[in-house]
Amino acid sequence: MLRKRKEAKAKRSILESLLRDVQGTPAEKLAMFERLKAAGAFVHESAAELAEAEKTLRTFAAMEKGSI
């Protein structure tokens, strides 16, 4: 009997995971991202992806405060 091959799942981005799966305000998510980054949790992630995630979280946190 032939087995169905498992298709590789697309890797979720850090930003997508933070925005969808983590509860809290954008400012809380940004603070958590910064703590994780400082602790070295994203050592194997690309610098471009980390920069994009941080920029987006900062933008959302600023929108929440009303400064944008």
Residue pairs with C-beta under 8 A, 6 or more apart in sequence:
13 49
13 53
14 33
14 42
14 45
14 49
14 50
14 53
15 49
15 52
15 53
15 56
15 57
18 29
18 32
18 33
18 53
18 57
19 29
19 56
22 29
22 32
24 32
25 61
25 64
26 57
26 60
26 61
26 63
26 64
27 61
27 64
27 65
29 57
29 60
29 61
30 54
30 57
30 58
30 60
30 61
33 53
33 54
33 57
34 54
36 42
37 50
37 54
42 50
59 68
62 68
